[in-house]
Amino acid sequence: MTEADRVPPGIDPHVPSVARMYDYYLGGRENFAADRAAAEQMIELGRRMGNDAREIALANRAFLGRAVRMIAESGVRQFLDIGAGLPTQDNVHQVAARHVAGSRVVYVDHDPAVLVHARALVAGLPDVAVVEGDLRNPGAILDDPAVTGHLDLSQPYAVLMLAVLHFVPDDAEAAGIAALVRERLRPGCHLVLSHLYAGNATEDAARAGRQVYAGTGAGGLATRGHDQIAAYFDGLEPLGPGVVPVADWAPEAAPGGAYDLVRPGILAGVGRAAR
């Protein structure tokens, strides 16, 4: 099968996709030449800043697994993954099922290609749903009958927003999205979030990254500081070490450790609404 044969209807393979670039970072095969070229630009940019985009993406995926395991083992059986991206190994429903039977999961994305792949992946799984929705309007997602018909939002659930909020370049809008999600969390609910971190990246490097992603149709790219990212958890009980580099987040890690907040990368955290 040629690359052209794999293009879903309505998808332009010549325009890089954020989801397919991420798939490439993870070593997946659901990507096209344009995605690989854009991703390689980011990989080279990362090398110049002392990090590896592939390693960071893999660390972000591993963080998802640790966070979902912890939440499932705490008794939460419902997960809402906003900006889920292309299916890959160790999806939320797979991690949750390994630790707790009967978990229900909703994957949300607005990319048509993502929706096609995700629906094919979970076809026949009654506890998993795939819903079209936009991160920029989380209220509509949480009120969508396709979501509320699959999850009981009167009971504890977890909202996952992994490596997606940095595609909202306006600081106030990004903060507003996180605030709205927090407002909807009932006691015992969790917020799982990771975000690109500026660290000591120069403005030239940040501009170069924005230029790469400007061609993806994602709407922009923002790297933010530790305090900005930590503020997305305001009012929630921090779990594990707090907001730290994604590779360092673990349920058993204690806050106050010595973490590398100099190099740019991804910061991650998990917060719980007070019971």
Buried (B, 14 or more C-beta within 10 A) or exposed (E): EEEEEEBEEEBEBEBBBBBBBBBBBBEBEBBBEBBBBBBBBBBEBBEEBEBBBBEBBBBBBBBBBBBBBBBBEBEBBBBBBBBBBBBBEEBBBBBBBBEBEEBBBBBBBBBBBBBBBBBEBBEEEEBBBBBBBEBBBBEEBBEBEBBEEBBEBEEBBBBBBBBBBBBBBEEEEBBBBBBBBBEBBEEBBBBBBBBBBBBEBEEEBBEBBBEBBEEBEBBEBBBBEBEBBBBBBEEBEBBBBBBBBBBBBBBEBEEEEEBEBEBBBBBBBBBBBEE
